[in-house]
Amino acid sequence: MSVLILKKKWMWIIGVIVVIVLIAIALILKQANSSSDKKDGYDTYKVEKESPLNLEGKASPKSVKTYNNNSQLGTYVSTQVDDGQSVKQGDPLINYEINNNKRQQLVDKVDNAKDENERAEAQQQLNQYDRQVNDSIYAAFDGKIDIKNRENVSDGEPVLQLVADEPQIKATVTEFDLGKIKEGDKVDVKVTSTGKKGKGEIKKISELPKSYEESLSKSGGGAAAGSGSEEDGGAQASNPVSDPSSESDSDSSKYTIVISDIDIPVRAGYSMEVEVPLDAIKLPKSVLTKDNNVFVLGKDNKVEKRDIKIDKVNGEIFVKEGLKKGDKLIKNPKKSMNDGDKVEVSS
């Protein structure tokens, strides 16, 4: 009797163990299936515009014109403006005792010319005289006056400087970011010391890097590429051609950009911060197919195979056409994936 009871007890224990084992196996299989489903799901990439490009630069006047004493016009008398005075383009700045007969003589020469060639030459002399007067007496643009010398000014010495009202910012951009910007791009600017913010526009991007420009400036324009030989008398070209490629620079090249149309007043020399919003869309290589298409995730997890246009710059992939911010792309799509397929996604 006791043997029978013991046998039943063991059978009951074994039965419990079997049930536990079966439950454990079921749980393991369920977890494995869940993991497999998750693994089978595609990761996605959400299209975003690239972060703004941040630059630093210095404010400077757009133009500075120096007015020297020009004795060819006549005798210097005085300035017609005060130091720090604001003037408009065309305002008279300097008084000269000018011999008005000189201009009349040039006018008479034009009127009395015997033929077209003589008249053209006389007209050129008159125009040159008028340009000289305008260039030496009148304000070339709107700005403020900086007096240099008022009295006892020798011929060729500076009398005053005209500093343009319109400010500009000069900043530098590396070769890696140069392709991301263009002339005409709108930018946000900020005065570093005061925090005052405004808007501006990229007006110019230099063709040559700063290292070349500095080298050419030091050499006075560089050596002539075709200096004269003994046959032509050894004469050098009046406009020499330089060879900046001889310059070497281990660092990445930097290019000067000029930002104008600034809508806030900025004093020359102030440090400025520039933020260039970028419309560029950059993609990871993992979303591209072999033929540079992408699969865009749509409603009901159906994909659209889309042909896009891209540029590759410094190893990075930029979208020229075909995608917009917010599009979701399938990462590492299988070769068998087709337009309109329904897919599982894990992210």
C-alpha positions as CSV (number, residue, x, y, z in Angstrom):
1,M,0.0,0.0,0.0
2,S,2.8,2.4,0.9
3,V,4.6,1.6,-2.3
4,L,1.5,2.4,-4.4
5,I,1.2,5.8,-2.5
6,L,4.8,6.6,-3.1
7,K,4.5,5.7,-6.8
8,K,1.5,8.0,-7.2
9,K,3.4,10.8,-5.4
10,W,6.3,10.5,-7.8
11,M,4.0,10.5,-10.8
12,W,2.4,13.7,-9.5
13,I,5.8,15.4,-9.0
14,I,6.9,14.3,-12.5
15,G,3.6,15.7,-14.0
16,V,4.1,19.1,-12.3
17,I,7.7,19.2,-13.6
18,V,6.6,18.4,-17.1
19,V,3.9,21.2,-17.0
20,I,6.6,23.7,-15.7
21,V,9.0,22.6,-18.5
22,L,6.3,23.0,-21.1
23,I,5.3,26.5,-19.9
24,A,9.0,27.5,-19.9
25,I,9.4,26.2,-23.4
26,A,6.3,28.1,-24.5
27,L,7.6,31.3,-23.0
28,I,11.0,30.9,-24.6
29,L,9.4,30.3,-28.0
30,K,7.1,33.3,-27.7
31,Q,10.1,35.5,-26.8
32,A,12.1,34.1,-29.7
33,N,9.2,34.8,-32.1
34,S,8.9,38.3,-30.8
35,S,12.6,38.9,-31.2
36,S,12.4,37.5,-34.7
37,D,9.5,39.7,-35.6
38,K,11.4,42.7,-34.3
39,K,14.5,41.7,-36.2
40,D,12.6,41.3,-39.4
41,G,11.3,44.9,-39.1
42,Y,13.2,47.7,-41.0
43,D,14.8,50.6,-39.3
44,T,13.8,54.0,-40.8
45,Y,15.5,57.4,-41.3
46,K,13.6,60.6,-40.9
47,V,14.7,63.3,-43.4
48,E,15.8,66.5,-41.8
49,K,17.5,69.7,-43.1
50,E,21.1,70.1,-42.1
51,S,21.9,72.2,-39.0
52,P,22.7,75.9,-39.7
53,L,26.3,76.8,-40.5
54,N,27.8,79.0,-37.8
55,L,30.5,81.5,-38.7
56,E,32.4,84.4,-37.0
57,G,33.7,87.6,-38.6
58,K,34.4,91.3,-38.2
59,A,32.2,94.3,-39.2
60,S,33.7,96.9,-41.5
61,P,32.4,99.7,-43.6
62,K,31.5,98.7,-47.1
63,S,33.7,101.5,-48.5
64,V,36.3,104.0,-47.3
65,K,37.5,106.7,-49.7
66,T,40.4,108.9,-49.0
67,Y,40.4,112.5,-50.4
68,N,44.0,113.8,-51.0
69,N,45.0,117.3,-51.8
70,N,44.9,117.6,-55.6
71,S,46.9,120.6,-56.8
72,Q,46.1,119.8,-60.4
73,L,42.6,121.2,-59.7
74,G,43.8,124.3,-58.0
75,T,44.8,125.6,-54.6
76,Y,43.4,123.8,-51.6
77,V,41.3,126.2,-49.4
78,S,39.4,124.3,-46.7
79,T,37.0,121.5,-46.0
80,Q,33.3,122.1,-46.4
81,V,32.3,119.5,-43.8
82,D,33.1,118.8,-40.1
83,D,34.6,115.8,-38.5
84,G,31.9,113.1,-37.9
85,Q,29.4,114.8,-40.1
86,S,27.0,112.7,-42.1
87,V,26.9,113.4,-45.9
88,K,25.0,112.2,-48.9
89,Q,26.3,111.1,-52.2
90,G,27.2,114.2,-54.3
91,D,27.6,116.6,-51.3
92,P,30.7,118.9,-51.7
93,L,33.4,118.1,-49.2
94,I,36.5,120.3,-50.1
95,N,37.0,123.8,-51.3
96,Y,39.5,124.5,-54.0
97,E,40.4,127.7,-55.7
98,I,39.8,126.4,-59.2
99,N,40.6,128.2,-62.5
100,N,37.2,127.9,-64.2
101,N,38.8,129.0,-67.5
102,K,40.5,125.6,-67.8
103,R,37.2,123.7,-68.2
104,Q,35.9,126.3,-70.6
105,Q,39.0,125.9,-72.7
106,L,38.3,122.1,-72.9
107,V,34.7,122.8,-73.9
108,D,35.8,125.2,-76.6
109,K,38.2,122.5,-77.9
110,V,35.3,120.1,-78.3
111,D,33.2,122.7,-80.0
112,N,35.9,123.7,-82.4
113,A,37.1,120.3,-83.4
114,K,37.8,119.9,-87.1
115,D,36.8,116.2,-87.4
116,E,35.4,113.3,-85.4
117,N,38.7,112.0,-84.2
118,E,39.7,115.4,-82.9
119,R,36.3,115.9,-81.3
120,A,36.5,112.5,-79.6
121,E,39.9,113.2,-78.2
122,A,38.8,116.6,-76.9
123,Q,35.7,115.1,-75.3
124,Q,37.8,112.5,-73.6
125,Q,39.9,115.2,-72.1
126,L,36.9,117.1,-70.9
127,N,35.3,114.0,-69.3
128,Q,38.6,113.2,-67.6
129,Y,38.7,116.7,-66.1
130,D,35.1,116.4,-64.8
131,R,35.8,113.0,-63.3
132,Q,38.9,114.4,-61.5
133,V,36.8,117.3,-60.1
134,N,34.0,115.0,-58.9
135,D,36.5,112.5,-57.5
136,S,38.4,115.1,-55.5
137,I,35.5,117.3,-54.3
138,Y,32.2,115.5,-54.0
139,A,31.1,112.6,-51.8
140,A,31.1,109.3,-53.8
141,F,28.5,107.7,-51.5
142,D,26.6,108.2,-48.3
143,G,28.7,108.2,-45.2
144,K,30.5,110.0,-42.3
145,I,33.5,112.3,-42.4
146,D,36.8,111.5,-40.7
147,I,39.0,114.7,-41.0
148,K,42.7,113.9,-41.4
149,N,44.2,117.4,-42.1
150,R,42.6,120.8,-42.2
151,E,45.5,123.2,-42.7
152,N,48.9,123.2,-44.3
153,V,48.1,120.2,-46.4
154,S,50.8,119.4,-49.0
155,D,50.0,118.1,-52.4
156,G,49.0,114.4,-52.3
157,E,48.5,114.4,-48.5
158,P,45.1,113.2,-47.2
159,V,42.6,115.8,-46.3
160,L,39.7,113.6,-45.1
161,Q,38.2,110.1,-45.4
162,L,34.6,109.3,-46.2
163,V,33.4,106.2,-44.4
164,A,30.4,104.5,-45.8
165,D,27.3,104.2,-43.7
166,E,26.5,100.7,-44.9
167,P,28.3,98.0,-42.9
168,Q,29.5,94.7,-44.1
169,I,30.8,91.5,-42.4
170,K,33.8,89.6,-43.6
171,A,34.0,86.0,-42.4
172,T,35.7,82.8,-43.5
173,V,34.3,79.4,-44.5
174,T,36.3,76.1,-44.9
175,E,36.4,74.1,-48.1
176,F,34.2,71.5,-46.5
177,D,31.3,74.0,-46.0
178,L,31.9,76.1,-49.1
179,G,29.5,74.0,-51.3
180,K,26.7,74.5,-48.8
181,I,26.4,78.2,-49.3
182,K,25.9,80.6,-52.3
183,E,25.8,84.3,-53.1
184,G,22.3,85.6,-52.3
185,D,21.7,83.4,-49.2
186,K,20.0,85.1,-46.4
187,V,21.7,85.0,-43.0
188,D,21.1,85.9,-39.3
189,V,23.7,88.1,-37.7
190,K,24.4,89.0,-34.1
191,V,26.8,91.5,-32.5
192,T,28.8,89.4,-30.1
193,S,29.3,92.2,-27.5
194,T,25.7,93.4,-27.3
195,G,23.7,90.4,-28.4
196,K,21.8,92.6,-30.9
197,K,20.4,90.6,-33.8
198,G,19.6,91.3,-37.4
199,K,19.6,90.0,-41.0
200,G,22.0,90.1,-43.9
201,E,22.8,88.5,-47.2
202,I,25.9,86.8,-48.7
203,K,27.0,89.2,-51.4
204,K,30.4,87.7,-52.4
205,I,32.3,84.5,-52.0
206,S,36.0,84.7,-53.0
207,E,37.3,82.5,-55.8
208,L,40.7,82.0,-54.2
209,P,41.4,80.8,-50.6
210,K,42.8,83.2,-48.1
211,S,46.3,81.7,-48.3
212,Y,46.5,82.5,-52.0
213,E,45.1,86.0,-51.6
214,E,47.6,86.8,-48.9
215,S,50.5,85.4,-50.9
216,L,49.5,87.5,-54.0
217,S,49.1,90.6,-51.8
218,K,52.6,90.2,-50.4
219,S,54.1,89.7,-53.8
220,G,52.3,92.6,-55.3
221,G,50.3,90.5,-57.7
222,G,52.7,87.7,-58.3
223,A,55.4,87.1,-60.9
224,A,54.5,87.6,-64.5
225,A,53.7,84.3,-66.2
226,G,55.1,85.5,-69.5
227,S,57.9,88.0,-68.8
228,G,59.5,89.3,-71.9
229,S,62.4,87.6,-73.6
230,E,65.5,89.1,-75.2
231,E,63.7,89.2,-78.6
232,D,60.9,91.5,-77.3
233,G,63.2,93.6,-75.3
234,G,62.5,91.9,-72.0
235,A,59.3,94.0,-71.4
236,Q,57.0,92.6,-68.8
237,A,53.2,92.4,-69.1
238,S,51.5,95.4,-67.5
239,N,48.9,93.0,-66.1
240,P,50.9,90.0,-64.9
241,V,49.4,86.6,-64.6
242,S,50.1,84.9,-61.3
243,D,50.5,81.2,-60.4
244,P,49.0,80.7,-56.9
245,S,49.1,77.0,-57.3
246,S,52.7,77.1,-56.2
247,E,51.5,77.8,-52.6
248,S,51.2,74.9,-50.3
249,D,49.1,74.7,-47.2
250,S,48.8,71.7,-45.0
251,D,45.6,73.0,-43.4
252,S,42.2,73.0,-45.1
253,S,41.6,76.0,-47.3
254,K,39.5,78.9,-46.0
255,Y,37.5,81.3,-48.2
256,T,36.4,84.8,-47.5
257,I,32.7,85.7,-47.7
258,V,31.3,89.2,-47.6
259,I,27.9,89.8,-46.0
260,S,26.0,93.0,-46.8
261,D,22.5,94.5,-46.6
262,I,22.7,94.3,-42.8
263,D,19.6,95.8,-41.2
264,I,21.1,96.9,-37.9
265,P,23.8,99.6,-37.2
266,V,27.2,98.0,-36.5
267,R,30.4,99.8,-35.6
268,A,33.4,99.0,-37.6
269,G,35.6,96.4,-35.9
270,Y,32.9,94.7,-33.9
271,S,33.0,91.0,-33.6
272,M,30.0,89.3,-35.3
273,E,28.3,85.9,-35.3
274,V,26.7,84.7,-38.5
275,E,24.2,81.9,-38.8
276,V,23.5,80.5,-42.3
277,P,20.3,78.5,-42.5
278,L,20.9,75.5,-44.7
279,D,18.2,74.0,-47.0
280,A,20.5,71.1,-47.7
281,I,19.3,67.5,-46.9
282,K,22.0,65.1,-46.1
283,L,21.5,61.3,-46.3
284,P,23.2,58.3,-44.8
285,K,24.5,55.8,-47.4
286,S,22.3,53.0,-45.8
287,V,19.1,54.4,-47.3
288,L,20.3,54.3,-50.9
289,T,19.8,51.4,-53.3
290,K,22.5,50.4,-55.8
291,D,20.9,52.7,-58.4
292,N,20.7,55.6,-55.9
293,N,16.9,55.3,-55.3
294,V,15.2,55.3,-51.9
295,F,12.1,53.7,-50.5
296,V,9.8,56.2,-48.8
297,L,7.5,54.8,-46.1
298,G,3.9,55.8,-46.7
299,K,0.4,55.0,-45.3
300,D,-0.3,51.5,-44.0
301,N,3.5,50.9,-44.1
302,K,3.5,50.7,-47.8
303,V,6.7,51.9,-49.5
304,E,7.2,54.1,-52.6
305,K,10.3,53.6,-54.6
306,R,11.5,57.1,-55.5
307,D,14.1,58.3,-57.9
308,I,16.1,61.2,-56.4
309,K,18.9,63.4,-57.5
310,I,22.0,63.6,-55.3
311,D,25.4,65.2,-55.0
312,K,28.4,63.8,-53.3
313,V,30.6,66.4,-51.6
314,N,33.6,65.4,-49.5
315,G,32.2,61.9,-49.0
316,E,28.8,63.2,-47.9
317,I,25.5,62.7,-49.8
318,F,23.3,65.7,-50.4
319,V,19.8,65.6,-52.0
320,K,19.3,67.9,-55.0
321,E,15.7,66.9,-55.8
322,G,13.1,64.3,-54.8
323,L,12.8,64.5,-50.9
324,K,11.4,66.9,-48.3
325,K,11.8,67.3,-44.6
326,G,9.8,64.7,-42.7
327,D,10.0,61.9,-45.3
328,K,10.7,58.5,-43.7
329,L,13.1,56.3,-45.6
330,I,13.8,52.6,-45.2
331,K,17.3,51.7,-44.1
332,N,19.2,48.8,-45.8
333,P,16.3,47.8,-48.1
334,K,16.4,44.3,-49.4
335,K,17.1,43.8,-53.1
336,S,13.7,42.1,-53.4
337,M,11.8,45.1,-52.2
338,N,9.5,46.6,-54.8
339,D,7.4,49.7,-55.1
340,G,4.1,49.3,-53.1
341,D,5.4,46.5,-50.8
342,K,4.0,46.5,-47.3
343,V,6.8,46.2,-44.7
344,E,7.3,45.9,-41.0
345,V,9.3,48.6,-39.3
346,S,11.0,48.5,-36.0
347,S,11.6,52.3,-35.7
